[in-house]
């Protein structure tokens, strides 16, 4: 788990969205037909990772 400091979010906005996949060699995303889009979100995010912590796993 990352321990973060100096987190900053700026230039955040919401609005209508368009989605398209450009053709790329070896990829099939451009063949997908977009059914619908909702709202679009954009923001700038910056942070500093000051430490890393190991999370204990669960065994079943």
HUHUHU-V577158 format. One record per backbone hydrogen bond with DSSP energy under -0.5 kcal/mol. NH is the residue of the N-H (numbers start at 1). CO is the residue of the C=O. Records with the same first field share a line. If there is no record, write none. Layout:
NH=CO ; CO
//
This chain:
3=51
4=2
5=48
8=46
10=44
13=42
15=40
17=38
22=20
27=24
31=28
32=29
34=32
40=15
42=13
44=10
46=8
48=5
50=3 ; 48
51=3
53=1
//
